């Protein structure tokens, strides 16, 4: 397929690490949702049959030699999207929590912004978190909303779409650190002049496995989230100093 036809298509990026029990159903659901979606699973160094299951379900597979984390996997996916000339790309998690029916809703946000976030806390669905994890999400959303100059309620959602400008930015910079794939990448894109919006989506429970929550885990999440935001701000300060010296 040539680049001139792919500009009108959507590349659905599915990062996956040891998701052999879920990834097949996820790929089939995405493909059934629209004929204009091309699915690429980035097999992030899995030690199970994730790659084989994804390929059997109809996805193209990019296999990484070892586990890089979501950030490294997504940067690989966006590099592929840019090289193949796609007009839009969207991340969908392999665990089944993102409903492929909502992909079009998230993509619609690209009509007036470069990045569109599928927000879990926007009066759609019944997804909720409590305690320190909720406090962290409210704090992060408040700070990033000021930077974005628009109200955002879920800046750590991985269900997000990018147009060609955002894809190019992600190829240039997409951090691999904890929360970097959501928070840091978003702050960097805003500082690069890109615009962001959000649309409400409903989340589904994981098809397999357990979420990493609990009082201790939520407190750790709060502390690490604040650290991730400070790290993103420090990177911006460092970039400004380099620009001033140039």
Protein Blocks (a to p, Z undefined) as FASTA:
>chain_A
ZZklmmmpccdddddehilkmmmmmmmmmmmmpmkbccddddehiablmlmmmmmnopac
dddfbdebjmlmmmmmmmmmmmnopabdcdddfkomacfklmmmmmmmmmmpfbdcddfb
gogajbdcehjllmmmmmmmmmmmmmnopacfblkbcbdcddfklmmmmmmpccfbehkl
mmmmmmmmmmnopacddddddddddfbdcddedjklmmmmmmmmmmmmmmmmmmmmmmmm
mmmmZZ
